[in-house]
Amino acid sequence: MSSEMKMEEFEALLANFGSDVSVWPENRRAAAEAYAETSDGRKMLFAEAALAKLLAAGQAVGPEKASDGNSDAFLGRLMEVPSSYPQLATQYKSSRTTVWLETLADLILSWRSPVGIASQLGGVAAILGVGILVGINSAPNRIDASGDLYATVDISETLFVSGAELLSFDEQYLTVRKN
Amino acid sequence: MPDSLTDEALVALVSKGNQSAFQKLALRHGSRFRALAYRFTSDMAQAEDLVQEAFVKLWTGADKFNPDRAKFTTWFHRVVINKCLDQKRKRALSALPEGYDAEDMSPLADAALENTAAIKRLDTVLRGLSARQYTAVTLSYFEGLTNREAADVMELNLKAYESLLLRSRAAMRKTLMADKNDLLSAFA
């Protein structure tokens, strides 16, 4: 590629590679050198070189002295921070409630580990099993001792039995009624 | 407290109330961050106050530092720079009495530094930058951070940071070119 170079491209290369055109990408170097001969090109190269010098000078600028001329005093102020400012998080940690909450938080966070997840699933399965057992043992089909049939009759009782059973039930019922 | 402990390990100890760990970090980084704050404030006493505030934040809020997200120095650069920029904003927003001569807010305006022509010129060039551009230039050219580290401090992706740095450099170059009689002549 050896097309003429525009200012934008020259500026971008200048920003990326600095003011020494000889280190710019080889395929654009000839076009860049041609642009560098123009008035704009010369100004930009000059400004870039000046900027590099200025920035280098700025690197050396630093606080040679502290505000009171004593750097140790400034560092001493920093050393005093722990004794001058309470560390609230640490204070809270000493209370029993916080210890309990932290334990709970640790437990919750432990769920993220495979062992934690497995133990939590085991717990859920155990609770579910107990719930099913309790449910089976306390299932209705028993007449309320109070005699209030409406309170104990399961209206879904006949929904899950076969037609043959229903017929049988009706026959029995009819038999009973006949008797 | 062994010297071999990393900054991140020390911060973990600080979060548990370990004063020695805090003091180790203060000795290790106090002067460096004071220099950084000074580049933003041009006022040594104020720079020291701001860095002290940042270290107070470290002491009282070390548990908020997440070593999985950033290095300690990246995080602390952010804390110090934010404090400096906040301070500048507050000063800029505060109402000034009529006829008040605005304080020179430019970077590196300290009288003690103005004895060198180069620093004066640099000051003129930096004055034309936005806060973001100035931060990028400071981190890359004066603090010596890599582009990756500086991008992390400014919470930008690398490409966006490099673009910001290029724009900053172009802006500085334009200032130099616009004022070429005063500035460029010194380098002729």
Interface residues (C-beta under 8 A of the other chain):
Chain A: E11 A12 L14 A15 N16 K43 M44 F46 A47 E48 A49 A50 L51 K53 L54 L55 A57 G58 Q59 V61 G62 P63 K65 A66 S67 S71 F74 L75 R77 L78 M79 V81 P82 S83 Y85 P86 Q87 L88 A89 T90
Chain B: S15 K16 G17 Q19 F22 Q23 A26 L27 G30 S31 R34 A35 Y38 R39 M44 A45 A47 E48 V51 Q52 F55 V56 W59 T60 G61 A62 D63 L108 L113 T116 A118 I119 R121 L122 V125 L126 V137 Y141 F142 G144 L166 R169 A170 M172 R173 K174 L176 M177 K180 L183 L184 A186 F187
